[in-house]
Amino acid sequence: MSLLVWVGIDDTDTYDKGCTTYVMYNILKEFIKTRSEERVVGYPRLIRLNPNIPFKTRGNAAVSVGLNVDDIREAVELAEWAVDAYSSRVGKTSPGIVVSTTNSEHWIYWKAISDVIPIDVALRWMRRLGVVHRGGRGVIGALASVMADLSTDSTFELLAYGESTPKPNIPTGIVETLDSSTAPLTFENIGDGYTLIQPHGNDPVVFGVRGDSPYHLLHFATVLTSEVDVEPRWLIYLTNQATEHHMKHIANKPYTPGYIEGNVGSVTVISGGNLEIKASSGVVFSYRHYGFKRLDKATYLLAYGGLRPGPKDLDLYMEGGVALLGKVDVNNPKCPRCGGNLESTGRVGLLRCTRCGLVTGVPRLLGYVGEVILEEPRGSEVRHLHKPLGRVSLEGLANVFNRPSLWIV
């Protein structure tokens, strides 16, 4: 009689090497080779965690999968083998493995993507739930991935792998063509004229394509691998990317997501061309590389992002928002005698008619011109959980599709 267990892994990469998703790829290839594909439950899951955690790894992602095994030790040993063989243990990297017979404690997931969880708290939860765990701080993210709640919204990502160096060059023109033929069911392939699907670090990921349909991802990957002569080796993940799940619970604490809204008192350019915006409810910092170009003219701002400790209170580091741009126009009225144009006499408060010569003290006309703008980060700076405008109204579409036969190659 088989036993359904959920295996989670996190924190196996460094800032310049390795990839936690590749560890999961090798777990599944080995499991399918020695057991069977039918014993893999659904898709593996790629879960992005709280993006504001100061000690996060490069991708800040944890992975998990449901497996039907004969004994729980079988899953533990398989995960330990893959982590030992494919992880990079350098610096603050602290790999963690969890194996659980339940994945329904969704409150753990919501806590992990919007707050800071100390390791001792996570260990206490796992003891209470009877979760088997191995390793260090990575067990926090691994547990969150196992308990992820993707019932209302999720997306897919197809990750293609290779071990050759340097990575093959992917022409922008091919990506643009595939993007236009698969949009809006794939997204964030191109930004500011640059290819966004190919990472440039020392990791085995050749490219990654995101979308709401696994079949559109397969089309994209099949054409791309044939065009750039890459061996097809990929895995499709179910993810929380582009869902903004992290903004659903606001804790108003350091290193958590948050909002600041209010009238803008001042906008100051600080070091590096970044902006410090003092609003009525707090201080907002806008980094230049995000591409928010018109905030210096904002009179009212609703900004969201990550909260960090400031000199007096929590400051917000902006990731996006809505701004009201306003300016006051001052215009001369018409001449009250003949209707001609009035111009300044050079004396305060007095205007002269250019037609009849009347000098008058009638007041000038004040007008307010306002514009509401939506500020989104430029494509190359989008965080994994940020929901692009093109995904609005597509929430939950991923639940419609069955797992395709080529979900892993």
TAGI-V269301 format. One record per residue. N is the residue number from 1. RES is the residue in three letters. D_CENTER is the distance of its C-alpha to the mean C-alpha in whole Angstrom. Layout:
N,RES,D_CENTER
N,RES,D_CENTER
//
This chain:
1,MET,41
2,SER,37
3,LEU,34
4,LEU,31
5,VAL,28
6,TRP,25
7,VAL,24
8,GLY,21
9,ILE,20
10,ASP,18
11,ASP,18
12,THR,20
13,ASP,18
14,THR,19
15,TYR,17
16,ASP,20
17,LYS,21
18,GLY,20
19,CYS,17
20,THR,17
21,THR,17
22,TYR,20
23,VAL,22
24,MET,21
25,TYR,22
26,ASN,25
27,ILE,26
28,LEU,26
29,LYS,28
30,GLU,30
31,PHE,30
32,ILE,31
33,LYS,34
34,THR,36
35,ARG,35
36,SER,34
37,GLU,31
38,GLU,32
39,ARG,31
40,VAL,27
41,VAL,26
42,GLY,24
43,TYR,20
44,PRO,19
45,ARG,16
46,LEU,13
47,ILE,11
48,ARG,8
49,LEU,9
50,ASN,10
51,PRO,8
52,ASN,11
53,ILE,13
54,PRO,16
55,PHE,17
56,LYS,14
57,THR,14
58,ARG,13
59,GLY,10
60,ASN,10
61,ALA,11
62,ALA,14
63,VAL,16
64,SER,19
65,VAL,21
66,GLY,25
67,LEU,28
68,ASN,31
69,VAL,34
70,ASP,37
71,ASP,37
72,ILE,34
73,ARG,35
74,GLU,34
75,ALA,30
76,VAL,30
77,GLU,32
78,LEU,30
79,ALA,27
80,GLU,29
81,TRP,30
82,ALA,27
83,VAL,25
84,ASP,29
85,ALA,29
86,TYR,25
87,SER,24
88,SER,24
89,ARG,25
90,VAL,25
91,GLY,25
92,LYS,23
93,THR,21
94,SER,23
95,PRO,22
96,GLY,23
97,ILE,24
98,VAL,24
99,VAL,27
100,SER,27
101,THR,29
102,THR,27
103,ASN,23
104,SER,24
105,GLU,23
106,HIS,20
107,TRP,20
108,ILE,19
109,TYR,16
110,TRP,15
111,LYS,17
112,ALA,15
113,ILE,11
114,SER,13
115,ASP,16
116,VAL,17
117,ILE,20
118,PRO,23
119,ILE,24
120,ASP,27
121,VAL,26
122,ALA,24
123,LEU,27
124,ARG,29
125,TRP,27
126,MET,28
127,ARG,31
128,ARG,32
129,LEU,30
130,GLY,32
131,VAL,29
132,VAL,30
133,HIS,28
134,ARG,28
135,GLY,27
136,GLY,25
137,ARG,22
138,GLY,20
139,VAL,22
140,ILE,19
141,GLY,16
142,ALA,18
143,LEU,20
144,ALA,17
145,SER,16
146,VAL,19
147,MET,19
148,ALA,16
149,ASP,17
150,LEU,16
151,SER,19
152,THR,17
153,ASP,14
154,SER,13
155,THR,12
156,PHE,14
157,GLU,13
158,LEU,16
159,LEU,16
160,ALA,20
161,TYR,21
162,GLY,24
163,GLU,26
164,SER,28
165,THR,28
166,PRO,27
167,LYS,24
168,PRO,26
169,ASN,25
170,ILE,23
171,PRO,25
172,THR,22
173,GLY,25
174,ILE,25
175,VAL,21
176,GLU,22
177,THR,24
178,LEU,22
179,ASP,19
180,SER,22
181,SER,24
182,THR,21
183,ALA,19
184,PRO,17
185,LEU,17
186,THR,15
187,PHE,13
188,GLU,11
189,ASN,14
190,ILE,15
191,GLY,15
192,ASP,17
193,GLY,20
194,TYR,18
195,THR,17
196,LEU,13
197,ILE,14
198,GLN,16
199,PRO,15
200,HIS,18
201,GLY,18
202,ASN,21
203,ASP,20
204,PRO,21
205,VAL,18
206,VAL,20
207,PHE,17
208,GLY,14
209,VAL,14
210,ARG,12
211,GLY,13
212,ASP,15
213,SER,19
214,PRO,19
215,TYR,23
216,HIS,21
217,LEU,19
218,LEU,22
219,HIS,24
220,PHE,21
221,ALA,22
222,THR,26
223,VAL,26
224,LEU,24
225,THR,26
226,SER,29
227,GLU,29
228,VAL,28
229,ASP,30
230,VAL,27
231,GLU,28
232,PRO,27
233,ARG,25
234,TRP,22
235,LEU,20
236,ILE,18
237,TYR,16
238,LEU,15
239,THR,11
240,ASN,9
241,GLN,6
242,ALA,6
243,THR,8
244,GLU,7
245,HIS,10
246,HIS,9
247,MET,11
248,LYS,14
249,HIS,16
250,ILE,17
251,ALA,19
252,ASN,20
253,LYS,20
254,PRO,19
255,TYR,15
256,THR,14
257,PRO,12
258,GLY,15
259,TYR,16
260,ILE,19
261,GLU,21
262,GLY,25
263,ASN,27
264,VAL,27
265,GLY,30
266,SER,29
267,VAL,26
268,THR,27
269,VAL,26
270,ILE,26
271,SER,26
272,GLY,24
273,GLY,24
274,ASN,21
275,LEU,22
276,GLU,23
277,ILE,23
278,LYS,26
279,ALA,25
280,SER,28
281,SER,25
282,GLY,24
283,VAL,23
284,VAL,19
285,PHE,18
286,SER,17
287,TYR,16
288,ARG,18
289,HIS,16
290,TYR,13
291,GLY,16
292,PHE,17
293,LYS,20
294,ARG,22
295,LEU,22
296,ASP,25
297,LYS,27
298,ALA,25
299,THR,27
300,TYR,25
301,LEU,21
302,LEU,19
303,ALA,16
304,TYR,13
305,GLY,11
306,GLY,12
307,LEU,16
308,ARG,18
309,PRO,22
310,GLY,24
311,PRO,28
312,LYS,28
313,ASP,25
314,LEU,22
315,ASP,20
316,LEU,17
317,TYR,14
318,MET,13
319,GLU,10
320,GLY,11
321,GLY,15
322,VAL,18
323,ALA,21
324,LEU,25
325,LEU,26
326,GLY,30
327,LYS,33
328,VAL,37
329,ASP,40
330,VAL,43
331,ASN,46
332,ASN,50
333,PRO,51
334,LYS,54
335,CYS,58
336,PRO,59
337,ARG,63
338,CYS,62
339,GLY,58
340,GLY,58
341,ASN,55
342,LEU,55
343,GLU,54
344,SER,54
345,THR,58
346,GLY,56
347,ARG,57
348,VAL,55
349,GLY,55
350,LEU,57
351,LEU,57
352,ARG,59
353,CYS,59
354,THR,60
355,ARG,62
356,CYS,65
357,GLY,64
358,LEU,63
359,VAL,62
360,THR,60
361,GLY,58
362,VAL,56
363,PRO,52
364,ARG,49
365,LEU,47
366,LEU,43
367,GLY,40
368,TYR,37
369,VAL,34
370,GLY,30
371,GLU,27
372,VAL,24
373,ILE,21
374,LEU,17
375,GLU,15
376,GLU,12
377,PRO,11
378,ARG,12
379,GLY,11
380,SER,11
381,GLU,9
382,VAL,6
383,ARG,3
384,HIS,2
385,LEU,3
386,HIS,4
387,LYS,7
388,PRO,9
389,LEU,13
390,GLY,14
391,ARG,13
392,VAL,15
393,SER,18
394,LEU,17
395,GLU,16
396,GLY,17
397,LEU,19
398,ALA,18
399,ASN,20
400,VAL,23
401,PHE,23
402,ASN,25
403,ARG,24
404,PRO,26
405,SER,28
406,LEU,26
407,TRP,23
408,ILE,24
409,VAL,26
//
